[in-house]
Amino acid sequence: MITAGAIVAGVRAGVLSAGAVVGDALEAARRLDPVLHFLEELDADGALRLAREVDPAGALAGVPFLVKARTPPGSPILERLMAAGAIPIGTATRARPGPGSQTYGWNGREYTRNPWDVTRSPGGSTAGGAAAVAAGVVPLATGGDSGGSLRIPASFCGLVGFKGTYGRVPRAVGRTLGGLTTAGVIGANLDDVMLATSIVSGPHRLDPTALPPWPVPILADGPFRVAYLPTLSNRYAVDPGVDQLIRDRLPVVEVIDVPLELLPTDDAWPVLSALDAGRGVEAADVQRARAVRDHNNTALADLFNVVDALVTPTTLTVAHGYDQYNENIIVGDPCWAFNVTGHPAVSVPVGLLDGLPVGAQVVTRHGDDATALAVAKQLMVELKRP
């Protein structure tokens, strides 16, 4: 699949037609979904109709994409992508509702599979979108990240998953009490992800308190000073192979040994999630969650006074089995701390371990999304599936 940027350039120049691009995506979806099970629903008629009506001047003219299942039809991210000329071809799988690990996908009959190895999960909860992007069906897919739901599948599938600063992308439900979830996109190309995020950013009538519009940044070349932590918790160890692959990429930046002591988010995250869902919580639990958030925000502010970015593994291991999410519930442990604090975090591929992608996560201070992306660009490695 060519990049979104190349599609837009081709449509504008008249060397590509939106109809042909969308037709190719639909054909690839029909061919690969019986193997990978990434679709909840395909909307071929609607996609082809939109392709015939596309304005070649749109910033995403003719770019096909998948929408995460259960996304409200009038959500700001969907509305703005389509206004820019991007064309939804259908909805992609996510995990079943309910508690527990969300690092898998389910279409109602089958588990979603990882294109790198169909015995493995593509992660989640943006499972189908990640599988489809990794398989080359579409260059972009939408998602939301409340505990790693963009970053974990990016790590498992060798993609870019970007969770901007909390509020970077407006949401249909507006600002929530717990403040965990940031909408966003997942893609194979960093420039595509930045462009799409810029397009969908800025306040919306459904979320007027969202952050101001975010122009596509010109990424700095560095040099960058970073802290590297192989794990944020003394309880959960990273796979040594994952750790070593990331360390092998670190010479492109300057690594500074800086201590960081974060309070565990195990108790805070469920309380904030309950608030987001409108469930009742005890006042004392809210106070404890707030204390965790405040402590960790202060600790990270102190860290970012010394370094430009924090680098961690995105996931502690490579992709687990497609149905082994409960056995591997802590695999995304490096991710959810930054939903509690709201910091920008991006996952990019840095290599392969036993033929499966490894992702590195880059975190920066609130609002400094551009530096996270700039460091990530230096660390990332372009992967080619066999």
Order of alpha helices (4+ residues) and beta strands (2+ residues): alpha-alpha-beta-alpha-beta-alpha-beta-alpha-beta-alpha-beta-beta-alpha-beta-alpha-beta-alpha-alpha-beta-alpha-beta-beta-alpha
